[in-house]
């Protein structure tokens, strides 16, 4: 919520905190017993699985969900977090399962066109069919956020990040001397919409109900943005095009360093204090 250093280590957010917004976490499931998901005003459920076991077996979806709306770690702690499991043990991540997850969320929107829906996908594919599915989801009124990927490559080489109407998020870090930098490993380029925190981010783990650990990846940058969109939608009506424009309007500009050889929009996520 701050534009400039020094940071006060407080997060000031709107009272609504994303209430009434459904954030679909299309990922590996959610460890629902974690303390971050207990006693929230918003619901936390795993509503659909395309794998045999609905449990989160690798922790990825739990990490992501805790950033979207965890009780203490979340950007939008009153939003509804709805898990759609597309990968896990004996259920490898495939373009078909990504498309299955997107299609499921589109069905929920079609069933209730008035629902305010954000879709968070912390996965990439080289299959253009994934991009086509994402494009249709945005056309249907779904606010679609995706991680740019972690290969230090041009984000335009991956779907759905290449889709212009999707919000594609890459990872920033804070250095020891309090500067914002691009991470060494994140994807970059003109298909990136903005940066969000992605290195050493505190997240909920699956080891036990109170486990908090530090993880890195654009997978964790994306849910910061999904939470920010949930905050917007709780307080107003935005089309996906409008929410993307608003993200860029309120973002912090020209603070990210290290972009000389990886030209990327110098825009960092910000949630202005109310």
FENPEJO-V315086 format. One record per helix or strand of 2 or more residues. SS is the DSSP state (2 for helix, 1 for strand). FROM is the first residue (numbers start at 1). LEN is the number of residues. Records with the same first field share a line. If there is no record, write none. Layout:
SS = FROM-LEN / FROM-LEN
This chain:
1 = 22-6 / 44-6 / 80-6 / 117-5 / 143-5 / 167-8 / 180-3 / 194-4 / 201-4 / 212-4 / 252-2 / 267-2
2 = 35-3 / 60-10 / 95-17 / 128-12 / 155-3 / 218-17 / 240-11
